[in-house]
């Protein structure tokens, strides 16, 4: 990945927040603003992400089912956290 943009996400016009990914073929199922979602590629769940209940700070559980997808899934989780807390658009890999 390095300094090369791998993909980016663009918010789709909708009453519920939805994002479309460009540069990769993944879909998000569930609620990323509630931090309870699955990352799906070609109909196969490659990871699940959910928010753990804590009192002091945000903590997340990220289960990635193939080690090759770890960088991508962590980048998606960080992007959603950034968008959720700051309201910015998401760019992964830049």
Secondary structure, 3 states (H helix, E strand, C coil): CCCCCCEEEEEECCCCCEEEEECCCCEEEEECCCCEEEEEECCEEEEEEEEECCCCCCEEEEEECCHHHHHHHHHHHHHHHHHHHHCCCEEECC
